[in-house]
Amino acid sequence: MITPFKPDGSLDLDAAQKVASKLVDEGNDSLIVNGTTGEAPTTSDEEKVLIIRATLEAVGDRAKVVAGVGSNNTAHTVESAKAAEAAGAHGLLVVTPYYNKPPQEGIKLHFNAVADATGLPVMAYDIPGRAGVPITTETLLALAEHPRIVAVKDAKGDVAATTKVLANSGLYYYCGADELNLAWLAMGAVGIASVVGHVASPQYRQLIDAVVANDLDTARRIDRQLVPAVEAIMTRTQGAIMVKAALKLAGVIEHATLRAPLVEATGEQTDWLTTDLKTAGLIA
């Protein structure tokens, strides 16, 4: 979930609650806050707690709230996990430590330390394109032995590796790359952690339900309908930039403000986005 800001860059918790309620109303049974799409690199530890609490207040018992707590500092990630638990989060999203490129033994140490720190279930976020290193198949299978490491948000895009982990562990997979949602659901993912879902949640809810019902014709139709929206939001520039612009176009948020170094979509990018969202049937 995005983190809305007011024009001066301060948190807009009222807008966050509006977005959260909309997403749950449209079929999401969980929300991830304080992730990269939520601009977590630019929000303070105190703001992250406020966002968790505001989201919980908005959705009540209608959905689970998963808090992004990952960083490239294991001690800080542990403290963030404890703070998220104290704020009431139902689960933790922990990204691979980025930039400092730890070896796989260090990655295992990191995830196990976070999982040991609270009583919350942990979703490991495997995204080598941002982290600089993958969580290897062998490491994922080792992490699966921890009782609280239960899921993977997979943005690695490796069909063979994902299939091997699914075949040899009880880890629940969530597709973390919207262009691969249908493929990953067909392989056995239990859901999606989506950016495009901010403006296409009803369609993605129908897509998941169609896969569960073995109605692949319907699932393919929906997936192909959304191709222009996925391209517009995920390939034109950074995803948080475009999804905030999309939510503004859809009338969900009033301001598309981002915190530096991210900047708002240009006029040309917004024009492309408008055309693509109309083609996908997501705005009038």
C-alpha positions in Angstrom: 0.0 0.0 0.0 1.1 3.5 -0.8 1.8 6.0 2.0 -0.2 9.2 1.1 1.5 12.6 1.8 0.1 16.1 2.0 1.5 18.7 -0.4 4.1 19.7 2.3 5.4 16.1 2.5 3.8 15.3 5.9 1.9 12.1 6.5 -1.7 12.1 5.4 -3.2 9.4 7.7 -6.8 10.3 6.7 -5.9 9.5 3.1 -4.1 6.4 4.1 -7.2 5.1 5.9 -9.3 5.9 2.8 -7.0 3.9 0.6 -6.9 1.0 3.1 -10.7 0.9 3.3 -11.0 1.0 -0.5 -8.6 -1.8 -1.0 -10.3 -4.1 1.5 -13.7 -3.2 0.2 -12.5 -4.3 -3.3 -11.3 -7.8 -2.2 -7.9 -7.6 -0.5 -7.8 -9.8 2.6 -4.4 -8.4 3.6 -2.5 -5.1 3.2 1.2 -4.6 3.3 2.2 -1.2 4.7 5.7 0.4 5.0 7.0 -1.4 1.9 8.9 0.1 -1.0 5.7 1.1 -2.6 4.9 2.8 0.7 8.1 4.8 0.4 9.5 3.2 3.5 13.1 4.4 2.8 11.8 8.0 3.4 9.5 7.5 6.4 10.8 7.5 10.0 10.5 4.7 12.5 7.9 6.7 14.3 5.9 7.4 11.2 5.9 3.7 10.3 4.2 2.9 13.6 1.6 5.6 12.9 0.9 4.1 9.5 0.4 0.7 11.0 -2.0 1.9 13.7 -4.0 4.1 11.2 -4.4 1.1 8.8 -5.4 -1.2 11.6 -8.0 1.3 12.7 -9.4 1.7 9.2 -9.7 -2.0 8.3 -10.7 -3.4 11.8 -11.0 -7.2 11.6 -11.8 -7.2 7.9 -8.2 -7.8 6.8 -4.7 -8.6 8.1 -2.0 -5.9 8.2 1.5 -6.9 7.3 4.3 -4.4 8.1 7.4 -4.0 6.1 10.3 -3.9 8.5 13.3 -4.9 6.4 16.6 -3.1 6.1 20.2 -3.9 5.4 20.9 -3.7 9.2 19.9 -6.8 11.1 19.8 -5.0 14.5 17.6 -2.2 13.1 15.3 -4.7 11.4 14.8 -6.6 14.6 13.9 -3.4 16.4 11.5 -2.5 13.6 9.9 -5.9 13.9 9.4 -5.5 17.6 7.9 -2.0 17.1 5.5 -3.4 14.4 4.4 -6.2 16.7 3.8 -3.7 19.5 1.7 -1.5 17.2 -0.6 -4.5 16.4 0.7 -5.8 13.0 -0.4 -9.3 12.1 2.8 -10.2 10.2 6.1 -9.0 8.9 7.5 -8.4 5.4 11.3 -8.7 5.5 13.3 -7.9 2.4 16.7 -9.3 1.6 19.4 -7.0 3.0 20.2 -4.7 0.1 23.3 -3.0 -1.1 25.8 -4.6 1.3 25.4 -8.0 -0.5 25.7 -10.4 2.4 26.6 -14.1 1.6 23.8 -16.6 1.9 24.9 -17.5 5.5 24.4 -13.9 6.4 21.0 -13.8 4.7 20.0 -16.9 6.8 21.3 -15.2 10.0 19.3 -12.1 9.2 15.9 -13.7 8.5 16.3 -16.1 11.5 17.2 -13.2 13.8 14.0 -11.3 12.8 11.8 -14.4 13.0 13.2 -15.1 16.5 12.5 -11.5 17.7 8.7 -11.6 17.7 5.8 -14.0 17.7 4.7 -12.8 14.2 4.8 -14.8 10.9 7.4 -13.6 8.5 7.2 -13.2 4.7 10.6 -13.2 3.1 10.9 -10.7 0.2 13.1 -12.1 -2.6 13.9 -9.3 -5.0 17.5 -9.5 -6.3 16.9 -6.7 -8.8 16.7 -4.3 -5.8 18.6 -6.1 -3.1 21.6 -7.0 -5.3 21.5 -10.7 -4.2 18.9 -13.4 -4.4 17.7 -15.7 -1.6 18.9 -18.9 -3.2 16.7 -22.0 -3.3 18.9 -23.7 -0.7 18.6 -20.8 1.6 14.8 -20.6 1.2 14.5 -24.3 2.0 16.6 -23.8 5.1 14.6 -20.8 6.2 11.4 -22.8 5.8 12.5 -24.9 8.8 11.8 -21.9 11.0 8.3 -22.1 12.4 7.6 -18.4 11.8 9.1 -18.0 8.4 6.0 -19.0 6.5 5.8 -17.1 3.2 7.8 -15.6 0.3 7.0 -12.5 -1.7 8.7 -13.6 -4.9 10.0 -10.9 -7.3 12.9 -13.0 -8.6 11.0 -14.3 -11.7 12.8 -17.7 -11.7 10.2 -20.3 -12.6 12.4 -23.3 -12.0 13.6 -22.0 -8.6 10.1 -21.2 -7.4 8.8 -24.6 -8.5 11.6 -26.3 -6.6 10.9 -24.4 -3.4 7.1 -25.1 -3.7 7.8 -28.8 -4.2 10.1 -29.1 -1.2 8.7 -26.8 1.4 5.5 -25.6 3.0 6.2 -22.0 2.2 3.3 -19.9 0.9 4.2 -18.0 -2.2 2.9 -14.5 -3.2 3.7 -13.1 -6.6 5.6 -9.9 -6.2 5.7 -8.9 -9.9 2.4 -8.0 -11.4 3.4 -9.1 -14.9 3.8 -12.6 -13.6 0.7 -12.9 -11.4 -1.2 -15.4 -13.5 1.9 -17.6 -14.1 2.7 -17.7 -10.4 -0.8 -18.5 -9.4 -0.9 -21.3 -11.9 2.3 -22.7 -10.4 0.8 -22.7 -6.9 1.2 -19.2 -5.4 -1.6 -18.5 -2.9 -1.9 -14.8 -3.7 -0.3 -11.7 -5.1 1.4 -8.7 -3.4 0.4 -6.1 -6.0 1.2 -2.5 -6.9 -1.3 -2.4 -9.8 -3.9 -3.7 -7.4 -4.3 -0.2 -6.1 -6.5 0.5 -9.1 -7.3 -3.1 -10.2 -8.2 -5.0 -7.0 -11.7 -6.2 -8.2 -10.1 -7.6 -11.4 -7.3 -9.3 -9.5 -9.8 -10.7 -7.0 -11.7 -12.2 -9.9 -8.5 -13.5 -11.5 -7.5 -15.3 -8.3 -11.0 -16.7 -7.9 -10.9 -17.9 -11.5 -7.6 -19.8 -11.0 -8.9 -21.4 -7.8 -12.0 -22.5 -9.8 -9.8 -23.9 -12.6 -11.4 -21.4 -15.0 -8.2 -20.5 -16.9 -10.1 -18.9 -19.8 -11.5 -16.3 -17.5 -8.1 -15.8 -15.7 -6.3 -15.3 -19.0 -8.9 -12.8 -20.2 -8.5 -10.7 -17.0 -4.7 -11.0 -17.1 -4.6 -9.8 -20.7 -7.0 -7.0 -20.1 -4.7 -5.6 -17.4 -1.5 -5.7 -19.5 -1.7 -1.9 -20.4 -2.1 -1.0 -16.7 0.8 -3.2 -15.7 3.0 -1.6 -18.4 1.9 1.9 -17.5 2.5 1.6 -13.7 5.5 -0.7 -13.6 7.6 0.1 -16.7 7.2 3.9 -17.5 9.1 5.0 -14.4 9.2 4.0 -10.7 6.1 2.2 -9.5 5.2 4.3 -6.5 5.3 7.4 -8.7 2.9 6.0 -11.3 0.5 4.3 -8.9 0.0 7.5 -6.9 -0.7 9.3 -10.2 -3.1 6.5 -11.1 -4.9 6.8 -7.7 -5.2 10.6 -8.2 -6.6 10.0 -11.7 -9.1 7.6 -10.2 -10.2 10.1 -7.6 -9.0 8.0 -4.6 -6.3 10.5 -3.4 -6.2 14.2 -3.7 -2.4 14.6 -3.9 0.2 12.5 -5.6 3.0 13.9 -3.4 6.1 11.8 -3.0 9.2 12.3 -0.9 12.5 12.9 -2.5 14.3 11.4 -4.2 11.1 10.3 -5.8 9.2 12.9 -7.8 5.7 13.2 -9.2 4.9 11.9 -12.7 5.4 14.3 -15.5 2.6 15.5 -17.7 3.7 13.2 -20.5 3.8 10.2 -18.1 0.4 11.1 -16.8 -1.0 11.3 -20.4 0.5 7.8 -21.1 -1.0 6.5 -17.9 -4.4 7.9 -18.6 -4.5 6.3 -22.0 -3.3 2.9 -20.7 -5.7 2.9 -17.7 -8.6 3.7 -20.1 -7.5 0.8 -22.4 -7.5 -1.6 -19.5 -11.0 -0.4 -18.5 -9.9 0.9 -15.1 -11.0 4.6 -15.5 -13.7 6.2 -17.6 
